[in-house]
């Protein structure tokens, strides 16, 4: 009879001990997991509801995920490899399509992780890391294709041509605005995230093109920061004023010696400059200045509609996001990427004919978009600050040149009807 060596006995003992530990871990896992959670693949919303909705009621599926079934399949093809997780010896991983579906539902519905837990039967602790991971993957995969700043003069020229064709505003690179997004106050933050609307928030700051797409953005500044602080510290402003954007050059205004550079439009919360146009003060406006204000607000309405539609489609904006601001930032970036992705793919169900403001009768009649009828879909803007001292002469000259242009060669026949 062969005697077992000491080394062999130690190896067998180690294997037996490892098996005992594994069995105990599996037993504790079974004890911790509620029975109805274990039945996720049978009764969870993803497994028993989405397939039926796709076959029987595609319209409600689009409302459930904020995109059509075709767009979901395409997005899964793009994002799936980044969110797929391998099975372990202790449990099976959640499939990529289910991870994506539960994340899209959270962005569409807002609310809490408990709301998703009751429908999808995925524990809240799992959702707390799953959803931010998928949001980060969505943003990372889509941003270079659908959420990038134009890089060449030809690309910027296409943006300007679109603004000139649709909104009759020359030399325009985009409409700019900032909005407060309500968040849960992080521990030991004090008043850092407390904004003038008297709740905690982070700032979503963006520039939008004539097709309601975000072309530049900054997300995550604490709510106490004002418009001038965020804009003055931005890389985009430095690049714009330093001629590093590769934007088209200046054009001479008809009938004037003033050259109009490539510029942005914004509301009264921002300071006037030669590259940033804002309305004249409403106090003592002449007729020409009121027409300029109308033409500027007509172009600036693009960014209002982009924010309004974003807030209407994604429910996380309609209540405080109950996660740490860093995780909330990932969710906001994911919605920006999804918005541009769906606009680029021309998902007709995402941005319908009545979703945003539109003009009827060659501009005579403004029909408000659906988002304006829903008060909860509005993201509050940054707090306007009074101008200090005299405005820069260069900014005044460019604004006055545009004012004269809108009264002359650039006039549209209906503009006097809106005074």
Phi, psi and omega per residue, in radians:
X1 nan 2.229 -3.095
X2 -1.354 2.280 3.116
X3 -1.532 2.406 -3.132
X4 -1.350 2.308 3.140
X5 -1.268 2.857 3.124
X6 -1.082 -0.704 -3.132
X7 -1.130 -0.690 3.133
X8 -1.147 -0.714 3.139
X9 -1.141 -0.652 3.102
X10 -1.151 -0.661 3.129
X11 -1.154 -0.775 3.124
X12 -1.125 -0.666 3.113
X13 -1.118 -0.705 3.137
X14 -1.128 -0.718 3.123
X15 -1.132 -0.738 3.139
X16 -1.132 -0.709 3.128
X17 -1.138 -0.716 3.119
X18 -1.106 -0.670 3.122
X19 -1.156 -0.695 3.110
X20 -1.109 -0.788 -3.141
X21 -1.084 -0.730 3.130
X22 -1.096 -0.770 3.132
X23 -1.100 -0.676 3.128
X24 -1.178 -0.689 3.110
X25 -1.109 -0.751 3.126
X26 -1.119 -0.657 3.131
X27 -1.150 -0.772 3.112
X28 -1.116 -0.647 3.118
X29 -1.112 -0.728 3.119
X30 -1.146 -0.640 3.133
X31 -1.219 -0.630 -3.128
X32 -1.319 -0.548 -3.078
X33 -1.464 2.168 3.136
X34 -1.189 2.596 -3.088
X35 -0.985 -0.704 -3.079
X36 -1.301 -0.324 3.011
X37 -1.244 -0.653 3.103
X38 -1.136 -0.326 3.138
X39 -1.673 0.403 -3.127
X40 -0.996 -0.744 -3.077
X41 -1.270 -0.166 3.121
X42 -1.792 -0.759 -3.020
X43 -2.074 -0.028 3.118
X44 -1.144 2.715 -3.065
X45 -1.051 -0.658 -3.116
X46 -1.146 -0.721 -3.019
X47 -1.460 -0.497 -3.055
X48 -1.986 -0.111 -3.063
X49 -2.046 -0.781 -3.002
X50 -1.134 -0.711 3.124
X51 -1.100 -0.712 3.121
X52 -1.159 -0.693 3.106
X53 -1.137 -0.689 3.141
X54 -1.101 -0.626 -3.120
X55 -1.459 -0.670 -2.972
X56 -1.800 -0.496 -3.050
X57 -2.589 1.300 -3.107
X58 -1.051 -0.507 -3.125
X59 -1.122 -0.725 3.113
X60 -1.265 -0.515 3.055
X61 -1.117 -0.721 3.095
X62 -1.086 -0.686 3.102
X63 -1.205 -0.577 -3.112
X64 -1.224 -0.718 -3.061
X65 -1.875 -0.120 -3.064
X66 1.149 0.430 3.025
X67 -2.848 2.766 -3.132
X68 -1.278 2.901 3.114
X69 -1.070 -0.643 3.119
X70 -1.126 -0.734 3.126
X71 -1.172 -0.618 3.096
X72 -1.092 -0.772 3.135
X73 -1.108 -0.705 3.131
X74 -1.159 -0.749 3.124
X75 -1.128 -0.688 3.103
X76 -1.094 -0.669 3.094
X77 -1.073 -0.630 -3.125
X78 -1.371 -0.751 -2.975
X79 -1.669 -0.414 -3.025
X80 -0.841 -0.866 -3.121
X81 -1.038 -0.475 -3.106
X82 -1.420 -0.364 -3.076
X83 -1.970 0.008 3.093
X84 -1.234 2.383 3.120
X85 -2.181 2.524 -3.100
X86 -1.401 2.629 3.044
X87 -1.224 2.687 3.066
X88 -2.038 3.065 3.136
X89 -1.264 -0.206 -3.098
X90 -1.753 -0.562 -3.097
X91 -2.757 2.822 3.058
X92 -1.481 2.453 3.138
X93 -1.323 2.784 3.069
X94 -1.375 2.231 -3.088
X95 -1.051 2.718 -3.102
X96 -1.056 -0.700 -3.113
X97 -1.153 -0.582 3.104
X98 -1.290 -0.677 3.079
X99 -1.059 -0.757 3.137
X100 -1.175 -0.727 -3.107
X101 -1.128 -0.754 -3.113
X102 -1.205 -0.564 3.085
X103 -1.209 -0.782 3.107
X104 -1.090 -0.654 3.113
X105 -1.155 -0.668 3.099
X106 -1.123 -0.779 3.127
X107 -1.112 -0.609 -3.114
X108 -1.334 -0.615 -3.032
X109 -1.668 -0.570 -2.976
X110 1.272 -2.507 3.088
X111 1.351 -2.549 -3.051
X112 -2.149 2.934 3.076
X113 -1.150 -0.485 3.128
X114 -1.124 -0.631 3.091
X115 -1.041 -0.733 3.113
X116 -1.229 -0.647 -3.140
X117 -1.030 -0.728 -3.107
X118 -1.193 -0.426 -3.122
X119 -1.664 -0.819 -3.042
X120 -1.627 -0.230 -3.136
X121 1.076 0.617 3.023
X122 -1.879 2.180 -3.070
X123 -0.980 2.611 -3.106
X124 -1.091 -0.637 3.117
X125 -1.095 -0.626 3.087
X126 -1.218 -0.745 3.135
X127 -1.101 -0.536 -3.059
X128 -1.128 -0.457 3.049
X129 -1.889 -0.428 -3.125
X130 -1.157 -0.848 -3.051
X131 -1.150 -0.835 3.069
X132 -1.045 -0.632 3.112
X133 -1.095 -0.792 -3.127
X134 -1.196 -0.674 3.090
X135 -1.060 -0.757 3.114
X136 -1.117 -0.668 3.113
X137 -1.168 -0.723 3.106
X138 -1.019 -0.841 -3.131
X139 -1.119 -0.786 -3.088
X140 -1.099 -0.723 -3.091
X141 -1.284 -0.643 -3.004
X142 -1.610 -0.408 -2.926
X143 -1.116 -0.672 -3.075
X144 -1.232 -0.364 -3.133
X145 -1.771 -0.721 -2.975
X146 -1.985 -0.125 -3.021
X147 -2.376 0.814 -3.069
X148 -2.006 2.695 3.075
X149 -1.344 2.387 3.045
X150 -0.934 2.445 -3.007
X151 -1.957 -0.211 -3.086
X152 -2.234 2.888 3.108
X153 -1.109 -0.605 3.135
X154 -1.149 -0.703 3.126
X155 -1.166 -0.728 3.095
X156 -1.170 -0.617 3.110
X157 -1.121 -0.626 3.084
X158 -1.121 -0.669 3.081
X159 -1.113 -0.794 3.139
X160 -1.108 -0.737 3.139
X161 -1.092 -0.643 3.132
X162 -1.164 -0.727 3.078
X163 -1.136 -0.686 -3.128
X164 -1.193 -0.680 -3.106
X165 -1.277 -0.785 -3.050
X166 -1.466 -0.668 -2.983
X167 -2.156 0.094 3.027
X168 0.929 0.757 3.096
X169 -2.178 2.052 -3.052
X170 -1.413 2.708 3.006
X171 1.079 0.387 -3.010
X172 -1.633 2.182 3.108
X173 -1.598 -0.388 -3.124
X174 2.926 2.920 3.057
X175 -1.861 2.336 -2.978
X176 -2.079 2.506 3.064
X177 -2.872 2.879 3.068
X178 -2.278 2.544 -3.088
X179 -2.351 2.628 3.078
X180 -1.599 2.317 3.072
X181 -1.997 2.101 -3.094
X182 -1.184 2.366 3.126
X183 -2.407 2.903 3.018
X184 -1.340 2.310 -3.117
X185 -1.161 2.207 3.122
X186 -1.279 2.810 -3.132
X187 -1.079 2.476 3.048
X188 1.033 0.487 -3.135
X189 -1.544 -0.270 -3.118
X190 1.089 -2.303 3.140
X191 -1.750 0.238 -3.069
X192 -1.030 -0.690 -3.071
X193 -1.735 0.122 -3.105
X194 -1.461 2.099 -3.088
X195 -1.816 3.058 -3.079
X196 -1.181 -0.264 3.081
X197 -1.425 0.030 3.072
X198 1.185 0.803 2.906
X199 -2.688 2.951 -3.137
X200 -1.454 2.436 -3.069
X201 -2.718 2.851 2.870
X202 -2.101 2.765 -3.007
X203 -1.728 2.310 2.969
X204 -1.835 1.955 -3.062
X205 -2.031 2.227 -2.988
X206 -2.654 2.774 2.976
X207 -2.080 2.361 -3.016
X208 -2.140 2.485 3.097
X209 -1.551 -3.073 -3.038
X210 -1.238 -0.182 3.139
X211 -1.838 0.395 3.087
X212 1.142 0.416 3.127
X213 -1.808 2.456 3.123
X214 -1.367 2.179 -3.123
X215 -1.946 -0.240 3.021
X216 -2.713 2.607 -3.026
X217 -2.807 2.670 2.934
X218 -2.416 2.279 -3.055
X219 -2.263 2.392 2.961
X220 2.031 -0.110 3.106
X221 -1.111 2.402 3.130
X222 -1.028 2.627 -3.039
X223 -1.079 -0.360 -3.136
X224 -1.263 -0.313 -3.111
X225 -1.271 2.429 3.127
X226 -1.613 3.083 -3.094
X227 -1.093 -0.781 -3.078
X228 -1.133 -0.647 -3.135
X229 -1.109 -0.824 -3.105
X230 -1.176 -0.808 -3.089
X231 -1.168 -0.752 -3.087
X232 -1.185 -0.457 3.129
X233 -1.582 -0.073 -3.019
X234 -1.321 2.596 3.064
X235 -1.227 -0.503 -3.115
X236 -1.143 -0.754 3.127
X237 -1.081 -0.766 3.131
X238 -1.074 -0.695 3.137
X239 -1.231 -0.666 -3.140
X240 -1.143 -0.829 -3.112
X241 -1.326 -0.401 3.116
X242 -1.604 0.153 3.109
X243 1.023 0.677 3.138
X244 -1.908 0.151 -3.140
X245 -1.537 -0.201 -3.051
X246 1.094 0.568 3.116
X247 -1.399 2.753 3.100
X248 -1.013 2.699 -3.106
X249 -1.309 -3.105 -3.106
X250 -1.299 2.699 3.064
X251 -2.183 2.495 3.109
X252 -1.310 2.282 3.095
X253 -1.227 2.353 -3.141
X254 -1.002 2.266 3.115
X255 1.323 0.278 -3.100
X256 -2.541 2.682 3.078
X257 -1.527 -0.080 -3.106
X258 -1.429 2.297 3.064
X259 -1.582 2.433 -3.139
X260 -1.786 1.988 3.120
X261 -1.408 3.021 2.986
X262 -1.129 2.325 -2.964
X263 -2.548 3.056 3.083
X264 -2.079 2.816 3.006
X265 -2.094 2.567 -3.120
X266 -2.652 3.089 3.132
X267 -1.569 -2.988 -3.034
X268 -1.254 -0.088 3.122
X269 -1.293 -0.171 -3.059
X270 -1.961 2.761 -3.128
X271 -1.481 2.437 3.119
X272 -1.233 2.430 3.014
X273 -2.644 3.069 -3.132
X274 -1.167 -0.327 3.139
X275 -1.871 -0.013 -3.098
X276 -2.446 1.962 -3.118
X277 -1.673 2.417 3.080
X278 -2.324 2.879 -3.101
X279 -1.212 2.758 2.936
X280 -1.190 2.669 3.062
X281 -1.075 2.446 -3.025
X282 -1.311 -0.166 -3.017
X283 -1.036 -1.096 -3.051
X284 -2.250 1.129 -3.117
X285 -1.460 2.423 2.946
X286 -1.373 3.013 3.123
X287 -1.078 -0.719 3.138
X288 -1.113 -0.667 3.131
X289 -1.237 -0.599 3.083
X290 -1.182 -0.651 3.080
X291 -1.145 -0.724 3.073
X292 -1.028 -0.783 3.140
X293 -1.049 -0.686 3.110
X294 -1.139 -0.781 -3.105
X295 -1.165 -0.653 3.109
X296 -1.183 -0.784 -3.129
X297 -1.143 -0.523 3.105
X298 -1.117 -0.696 3.092
X299 -1.351 -0.645 -3.111
X300 -1.236 -0.350 3.141
X301 -1.036 -0.372 3.140
X302 -1.015 -0.837 -3.088
X303 -1.228 -0.614 3.060
X304 -1.053 -0.771 -3.136
X305 -1.187 -0.644 3.110
X306 -1.100 -0.801 3.097
X307 -1.136 -0.751 -3.117
X308 -1.106 -0.747 3.131
X309 -1.195 -0.648 3.093
X310 -1.042 -0.771 -3.121
X311 -1.226 -0.548 3.139
X312 -1.287 -0.664 -3.069
X313 -1.399 -0.547 -3.081
X314 -2.010 1.932 -3.004
X315 -1.172 -0.230 3.123
X316 -1.097 -0.366 -3.135
X317 -1.470 -0.182 -3.037
X318 -1.626 0.047 3.076
X319 -2.764 2.975 -3.134
X320 -1.147 2.305 3.098
X321 -1.353 2.039 -2.975
X322 -1.507 0.881 3.073
X323 -2.440 3.007 3.097
X324 -1.102 2.541 -3.124
X325 -0.923 -0.566 3.123
X326 -1.153 -0.676 3.071
X327 -1.265 -0.650 3.085
X328 -1.066 -0.635 3.097
X329 -1.048 -0.738 3.117
X330 -1.091 -0.675 3.137
X331 -1.186 -0.707 3.125
X332 -1.138 -0.773 3.111
X333 -1.069 -0.644 3.106
X334 -1.123 -0.688 3.130
X335 -1.192 -0.624 3.078
X336 -1.094 -0.785 3.126
X337 -1.120 -0.724 3.123
X338 -1.150 -0.685 3.113
X339 -1.042 -0.889 3.138
X340 -1.139 -0.658 3.132
X341 -1.072 -0.809 -3.121
X342 -1.226 -0.576 3.064
X343 -1.167 -0.756 -3.122
X344 -1.154 -0.685 -3.127
X345 -1.390 -0.060 3.088
X346 0.995 0.844 3.028
X347 -1.269 1.796 -3.021
X348 -1.107 -0.449 3.133
X349 -1.344 -0.321 -3.116
X350 -1.369 -0.872 -3.123
X351 -2.137 1.512 -3.093
X352 -1.305 -3.141 -3.068
X353 -1.147 -0.413 -3.102
X354 -1.917 0.220 -3.054
X355 -1.258 -0.620 -3.089
X356 -2.146 2.958 3.118
X357 -1.025 2.472 3.084
X358 -2.464 2.751 -3.132
X359 -1.903 2.410 3.118
X360 -2.074 2.613 3.108
X361 1.152 0.863 3.119
X362 0.963 0.725 3.045
X363 1.576 -0.046 -3.098
X364 -1.218 -0.573 -3.014
X365 -2.184 2.200 3.081
X366 -1.698 2.110 3.109
X367 -1.791 1.989 -3.105
X368 -1.090 2.534 3.083
X369 -1.279 2.859 -3.102
X370 -1.057 -0.547 -3.082
X371 -1.141 -0.484 -3.137
X372 -1.238 -0.369 -3.140
X373 -1.447 -0.145 3.129
X374 -1.957 1.836 -3.071
X375 -1.054 -0.570 -3.112
X376 -1.239 -0.255 -3.101
X377 -1.486 -0.052 -3.098
X378 -1.526 2.268 2.998
X379 -1.640 2.158 -3.117
X380 -1.144 2.439 -3.113
X381 -1.404 3.079 3.087
X382 -1.290 2.722 -3.069
X383 -1.301 2.174 3.079
X384 -1.118 2.542 3.096
X385 -2.143 2.454 -3.136
X386 -1.170 2.547 3.114
X387 -1.198 2.468 -3.118
X388 -1.869 2.132 3.119
X389 1.262 -2.758 -3.104
X390 -1.537 2.550 3.096
X391 -1.278 2.660 -3.140
X392 -1.059 2.327 -3.126
X393 -0.996 -0.631 -3.121
X394 -1.098 -0.709 3.095
X395 -1.143 -0.692 3.099
X396 -1.107 -0.728 -3.102
X397 -1.122 -0.759 3.135
X398 -1.156 -0.731 3.134
X399 -1.132 -0.723 3.115
X400 -1.157 -0.625 3.098
X401 -1.140 -0.715 3.077
X402 -1.161 -0.671 3.086
X403 -1.007 -0.820 -3.141
X404 -1.169 -0.624 3.106
X405 -1.106 -0.720 3.138
X406 -1.227 -0.353 3.071
X407 -1.550 -0.230 -3.089
X408 -2.050 -1.895 -3.050
X409 -1.121 -0.542 -3.100
X410 -1.605 0.198 -3.113
X411 -1.214 2.590 2.998
X412 -2.021 2.599 -2.928
X413 -1.147 -0.414 -3.056
X414 -1.698 -0.026 -2.978
X415 -1.115 -0.575 3.138
X416 -1.204 -0.365 -3.134
X417 -1.238 -0.271 -3.064
X418 -1.740 0.070 3.126
X419 -1.402 nan nan
